[in-house]
Amino acid sequence: MAQITWEQFQAVELRVGTIIKAEPFPEARNPAYKLQVDFGEDIGVKKSSAQITDLYSIEELVGKQVMGVVNFPPKQIGPIMSECLVTGFYDEQGRVVLAVPDKAAPNGARLA
């Protein structure tokens, strides 16, 4: 495993945000949702595509807090421009389990 410096880690803006909209993304190559995540007043609402359809329904995603990288350059994913990376971990079956704070945190709070 390659090591990184503390400065490299600090360059990653990993922030908490609340999913305010989730909808199907039928144009995606792999099953996915289109998300809008509110990262607070300073960062705003960012769009993302997330391959989390195996474990999450649209209804349970709205209002859920997630951790996302907000300082990647935008990336075109099919017809949408993804503006952040919602993070998660693969389980034993290869499904993505979202990385979430275990208690509520203010939108935009940075990983400590």
KOLNU-814319 format. One record per residue (C-alpha): x, y, z; residue in one letter. Coordinates in steps of 0.02 Angstrom, whole numbers, padded with zeros to 5 digits, always signed. Example, Ala and Ser with C-alpha at 12.3 -4.5 7.8 and 13.67 -1.06 7.14 Angstrom:
% residues 2
+00615-00225+00390a+00684-00053+00357s
% end
This chain:
% residues 112
+00000+00000+00000m+00072+00168-00052a+00089+00297+00085q+00036+00478+00065i+00093+00633+00156t-00011+00729+00281w-00017+00872+00155e-00089+00757+00022q-00225+00698+00142f-00267+00877+00192q-00293+00920+00008a-00446+00805+00003v-00604+00901+00050e-00706+00762+00130l-00866+00843+00192r-01035+00791+00262v-01191+00832+00163g-01375+00788+00160t-01455+00706+00009i-01598+00821-00041i-01648+00734-00203k-01625+00559-00272a-01693+00494-00436e-01667+00348-00554p-01524+00360-00679f-01581+00243-00819p-01448+00308-00940e-01305+00247-00828a-01203+00097-00887r-01219+00018-00715n-01372+00036-00604p-01359+00205-00516a-01454+00352-00444y-01435+00537-00481k-01412+00628-00316l-01414+00809-00260q-01318+00833-00097v-01325+00991+00010d-01151+01028+00079f-01202+01186+00169g-01201+01371+00132e-01015+01387+00087d-01011+01240-00035i-01192+01227-00091g-01286+01086-00176v-01184+00968-00285k-01241+00832-00407k-01173+00656-00408s-01203+00485-00483s-01198+00342-00359a-01202+00154-00391q-01295+00115-00230i-01456+00039-00298t-01423-00133-00222d-01440-00076-00042l-01535+00088-00047y-01704+00146-00111s-01735+00323-00170i-01856+00350-00025e-01729+00306+00109e-01591+00413+00030l-01680+00581+00040v-01632+00661+00206g-01484+00543+00234k-01317+00620+00279q-01167+00556+00180v-00982+00593+00165m-00921+00659-00001g-00765+00727-00085v-00810+00902-00146v-00648+00960-00226n-00631+00842-00374f-00653+00925-00544p-00826+00896-00620p-00841+00734-00720k-00964+00697-00860q-01061+00538-00822i-01184+00508-00962g-01302+00657-00970p-01254+00730-00800i-01101+00823-00737m-01048+00743-00573s-00984+00876-00452e-00938+00770-00300c-00896+00591-00252l-01013+00512-00125v-00908+00387-00028t-00940+00210+00029g-00865+00039+00058f-00888-00125-00036y-00968-00266+00064d-00933-00452+00038e-01051-00458-00112q-00973-00305-00196g-01118-00189-00151r-01081-00011-00096v-01120+00032+00085v-01124+00221+00107l-00999+00306+00223a-01107+00406+00342v-01083+00498+00507p-01158+00400+00651d-01233+00560+00724k-01298+00717+00638a-01165+00842+00587a-01185+01014+00506p-01187+01008+00316n-01015+01056+00253g-00922+00996+00408a-00750+00931+00360r-00683+00761+00411l-00581+00787+00570a
% end
